[in-house]
């Protein structure tokens, strides 16, 4: 009896997975010209900026210990490349973007 339902259930699960991956996400930003209020400022100050600061510190720690020595040993000319995604991007998010606006 169990084997009778196994094939249709597998087909339905496969179809659901394919359809969920093929459909658009549905969440998008409506650009009505007022992009400064994309994030409430209180949410930005209390949650996003401290998270960005922690990500900047974490990226710096990750760069200093495992990434920089390995890069220096394998490709010394590319030692500054990992700084961009690990430290510069969270630093720009935390210290460079105006309050309430994160593009």
N, C-alpha and C positions, 0 to 999 in steps of 0.2 A: 504494500500500500504506500509506503514511504517513497519508494523509487518512482512511483507513478507521478508524484508531485515535484520531484526533484528537477526535472528538465524545465517545466513551465516556470517554476520559481527562479531558476537560474536565468532563464531568458528575460523574465520581467526585471530582475535585479540588474542584468546587463543593460537592458534598454533604459532603465532609470538612471544608471550611471552615465551612459552616453548622452542622454538628454540633459542631464544636469551639467555636464561639461560643455555641451554645445550651445546652451542658451546664454544670452548675455547676462551680465551681472545684475543689471537693473538699477544699480545705484550710480547716479551721475550728478555732477555739479551743474546747477542751472546758473548760467552766466547772465545775470540781469544788470550788470554794470556795477553792482554794489559788492565788490569782492573784499572790501576791508572788513566786513562783518562775517567772514566765512566761519570763524570760530568765536564763541563767546569769550570775552576777555577774562572773566573770572575762571572759566574752565582752562584757558590757556595759562594763566598765572599759577593756579593751584595744582594742575595736573601735568600739562604738557611740558612746561619749562623745567620743572624738576626731573621729569623723565628724560628730557633732552640732555640735561646736565649729567645725569647718571650714565646715559649712553655715551656722552663725550668722555667721561672718566673711564668707563669700561673699554671703550675703543682705544684710549691711550694706554691702558694697562695691557690690553691684548697686543697692541703694537710693540710695546717695549719688551715684553717677555718672549712670546714665541715667534712673532712675525719678523721683527727686525733682525735678530741673529740668524735666522734661517735664510732670509733674503740677502743678508750681508755675505753669507757663505756661498750661496748659490748664484746670485746675480747682484753683485755690488752696485752696478749702475742703476738698478731699479729700486733702490732702497726707499725712495720717497713715494713710490706709487701707492702702497697700501695706506698712506696717511690720508688720502682723499676720502675714501669711503669709511674708514675707521674713526677718524678724528675730525676732519674738516666738515663733512656733511652734518653730523650731529651738532658741531660747534656753530655752524651757520644757522641751523634750526633754532638753537638755544639763544645765541647772542646776536645774530644778524637780522632775523626776521622781526618785523614790527609786531606788537601785541595784537592778537586776534587775526593775524594774516599769515597763513602758511601755504604758499603755492604748491 
